[in-house]
Amino acid sequence: MDSLFRTVNDWLKAIVSLGLGLALVFLVVDVLFPNQTDIVANVADLVNSFTSRGIVGLVILIALVAVAFED
């Protein structure tokens, strides 16, 4: 059972890593060719959707960022 959790955890880390890498690539593309991917506006909308829910949304956003950047 422990190996199952490790396997799932490894897969999730790989998926998050891929997503962060793609976000960085899209950011570079958006800087070089403005308004192609619109990632800056999408990230701003995502953060606004969390923070508009008050302190609960802010706590959830901080938890998600902490999990995403965990080693």
C-alpha positions as CSV (number, residue, x, y, z in Angstrom):
1,M,0.0,0.0,0.0
2,D,2.9,2.3,0.8
3,S,4.4,1.8,-2.7
4,L,1.0,2.7,-4.2
5,F,1.0,6.0,-2.4
6,R,4.6,6.7,-3.5
7,T,3.8,5.9,-7.1
8,V,0.7,8.2,-7.1
9,N,2.8,10.9,-5.4
10,D,5.5,10.6,-8.0
11,W,3.0,10.8,-10.8
12,L,1.3,13.9,-9.3
13,K,4.7,15.6,-8.9
14,A,5.5,14.9,-12.5
15,I,2.2,16.3,-13.7
16,V,2.7,19.5,-11.6
17,S,6.2,19.8,-12.8
18,L,5.1,19.5,-16.4
19,G,2.4,22.1,-15.8
20,L,4.8,24.6,-14.3
21,G,7.2,24.0,-17.2
22,L,4.5,24.6,-19.7
23,A,3.4,27.8,-17.9
24,L,6.9,29.1,-18.1
25,V,7.1,28.3,-21.8
26,F,3.8,30.1,-22.4
27,L,5.0,33.1,-20.4
28,V,8.1,33.4,-22.6
29,V,6.0,33.1,-25.7
30,D,3.6,35.7,-24.4
31,V,6.5,38.1,-23.7
32,L,8.0,37.5,-27.2
33,F,4.7,37.6,-29.0
34,P,2.1,39.5,-27.0
35,N,-1.4,38.3,-26.8
36,Q,-0.7,34.8,-28.2
37,T,-1.3,32.7,-25.1
38,D,-2.7,35.3,-22.7
39,I,-1.2,33.4,-19.7
40,V,-0.7,36.5,-17.6
41,A,-4.4,37.4,-17.8
42,N,-5.4,33.8,-17.1
43,V,-3.2,33.6,-14.0
44,A,-4.5,36.9,-12.8
45,D,-8.1,35.6,-13.2
46,L,-7.2,32.4,-11.3
47,V,-5.7,34.4,-8.4
48,N,-8.7,36.8,-8.4
49,S,-11.1,33.8,-8.2
50,F,-9.3,32.6,-5.1
51,T,-8.9,35.9,-3.4
52,S,-12.5,37.0,-4.1
53,R,-13.6,34.3,-1.7
54,G,-12.0,36.0,1.3
55,I,-9.6,34.5,3.7
56,V,-10.7,30.9,2.9
57,G,-9.7,31.4,-0.7
58,L,-6.4,33.0,0.3
59,V,-5.6,30.0,2.5
60,I,-6.4,27.6,-0.2
61,L,-4.3,29.5,-2.7
62,I,-1.3,29.5,-0.3
63,A,-1.8,25.8,0.3
64,L,-1.8,25.1,-3.4
65,V,1.3,27.1,-4.0
66,A,3.1,25.4,-1.1
67,V,2.2,22.0,-2.5
68,A,3.3,23.0,-6.0
69,F,6.7,24.2,-4.9
70,E,7.4,21.4,-2.4
71,D,10.5,19.4,-3.0
